[in-house]
Amino acid sequence: MTIATMVQKARVPEVGSWHIDRSQSDLRITARHLMLTKVRGTFTEYDGKIVVVEDRTKSSVEFEAKAASITTGTADRDAHLRSADFLDAEQYPLVTFVSTGLVHSGKNWDLTGDLTIRDITRPVTFHLTFKGSATDSDSNSKAAFSAVGEIERKEWGLNWNVPLEAGVLVSEKFRLEFDVEANLEA
């Protein structure tokens, strides 16, 4: 069976509970350094569920990531992100998201929900795209989603920065990007 025949051309995922597959997914935060380059952090320990119901607008998404699992590939920067200057992973071990609404917008969806960082909960909107579904070689149903949003980090108490002549060391806005593959639960 070819990949082309495995991919279903459905515009919406199958009804059911979908568990996020960490081995095939990526949760990233991107900030600007010196307002010039992008620095990307990835959470390596997280869990999540997507529940799709008949009325797709009533579907839901929940995830949690261990704050201490953020990595950028630079040990000193990772330690700083885990410190009280940013995530304060020791005191606030989890970053969570719980959806509150889903609205169809053209070919995509707007997913709203409550993002909690450092025990501060604020609403956010992600632009969600259903990428499709397929059946793997073991006959398991898979679905893929991507979501992109942006936050003003100070709204979550992420205030640390260094003023520079040309601006600041770290951008005030962080971009959140999720590429998720999920498994349909039996």
DASULUR-V156048 format. One record per run of one state. SS is the DSSP state (H for helix, E for strand, - for the rest). FROM is the first residue (numbers start at 1). TO is the last residue. If there is no record, write none. Layout:
# DASULUR-V156048
<<SS	FROM	TO> <SS	FROM	TO>>
This chain:
# DASULUR-V156048
<<-	1	2> <H	3	6> <E	7	8> <-	9	15> <E	16	20> <-	21	21> <H	22	24> <-	25	25> <E	26	33> <-	34	36> <E	37	43> <-	44	45> <E	46	52> <-	53	55> <H	56	58> <-	59	59> <E	60	66> <H	67	69> <E	70	71> <-	72	74> <H	75	82> <-	83	93> <E	94	105> <-	106	107> <E	108	117> <-	118	119> <E	120	135> <-	136	140> <E	141	152> <H	153	156> <-	157	162> <E	163	164> <-	165	166> <E	167	168> <-	169	169> <E	170	170> <-	171	172> <E	173	184> <-	185	186>>
